[in-house]
Structures are given as structure tokens and as C-alpha cells.
Amino acid sequence: MAKNVLGTDLLDCSLDPLTGYYRSGCCDTGPGDMGVHTVCAVMTEEFLSFSKEAGNDLSTPHPEHGFAGLQPGDQWCLCAPRWQEALEAGKAPHVRLEATHILTLEWASLSDLKEHAAADNPENL
């Protein structure tokens, strides 16, 4: 079983919308995942606008690809480099640490991820 950034078993990110490089609901990764879709992020309007401006429109539906478009509050496996880019721009969405793959730590620090932990993370209670 894959590990998360906390060193425990990686939990599912989202089954609705179904996310992950392998569309398993989990931010697992492998050799074919060139974008490194490992960060379980909670979408915000601010991040969705940032991502669209950066050339990756996640909010517009594309039914031809089975993609309904993301809304604020949806959880989605983001590319680790894009999350770090959003952090540097002050637009990073919250992260579910238990569902964020440990390989994310090659792009982002655990302290930055913890600062952006979603409210449902035990570390924030």
C-alpha cells in the first residue's frame, strides 16, 4: 500500500468526482504519471481561476472526456508541481494530508502542506 505525507497508508481522495491518475479515487502515482497527480486538494474558486489562467482549466465540463468540471469544495488529485506553483503565487488550495501521496514531498515541504491542511485533518482539530 502507498504511503501519504504523514507516513501512514494513503487514503482515498474522492470517488465523486472520481479522481486520481488511475481514476481510482486515490492520488496514487506510477511511471506513466508525468504530471505527478499526488496532492489531494480541496478546490477553491481562487485556485480554479489560477489554474485556468495557467492553462489548465479544471472548471469547464468536457463531457466528451467524461469530465463534469470541478466546483469549489470538490476534492481532486492535483499535480504536485502545480500545487507548489499555486503556493508560490499565494493561491494554493487546502490539502487532505492523509490522501496526499508521500512523493509530493519531492516538490513541496511537509510544513507548507500542513499550513494548508484541510479543516478535516486531525492536526487542525
RAMO-V82472 format. One record per backbone hydrogen bond with DSSP energy under -1.0 kcal/mol. NH is the residue of the N-H (numbers start at 1). CO is the residue of the C=O. E is the energy in kcal/mol with one decimal. If there is no record, write none. Layout:
nh: (NH	NH)
co: (CO	CO)
e: (E	E)
This chain:
nh: (4	5	7	10	11	13	14	19	23	25	33	34	38	39	41	41	42	43	48	49	50	51	52	53	54	55	56	62	65	66	67	70	73	74	76	78	80	83	84	85	86	87	88	89	90	91	95	96	99	100	101	102	104	105	106	107	108	113	114	115	117	118	121	124	125)
co: (8	100	4	2	98	25	25	14	20	19	30	32	36	78	39	76	94	74	44	45	46	47	48	49	50	52	51	67	62	63	62	58	43	71	41	39	36	79	80	81	82	83	84	85	87	86	116	40	96	97	38	3	101	102	103	104	104	109	110	111	114	95	118	121	122)
e: (-2.9	-1.8	-2.1	-2.5	-2.5	-3.5	-1.5	-1.6	-1.6	-2.7	-1.7	-1.8	-1.9	-2.2	-1.1	-2.7	-2.4	-3.4	-2.7	-2.3	-2.1	-3.2	-2.1	-2.4	-1.6	-1.5	-2.9	-3.5	-2.4	-1.6	-2.0	-2.9	-2.8	-2.3	-2.3	-3.3	-2.7	-2.3	-2.2	-2.1	-2.6	-2.4	-2.3	-1.2	-1.6	-3.4	-2.8	-2.9	-1.2	-1.5	-1.9	-2.4	-1.9	-1.9	-1.9	-2.4	-2.3	-2.3	-2.8	-2.0	-1.5	-3.2	-2.3	-2.0	-1.4)
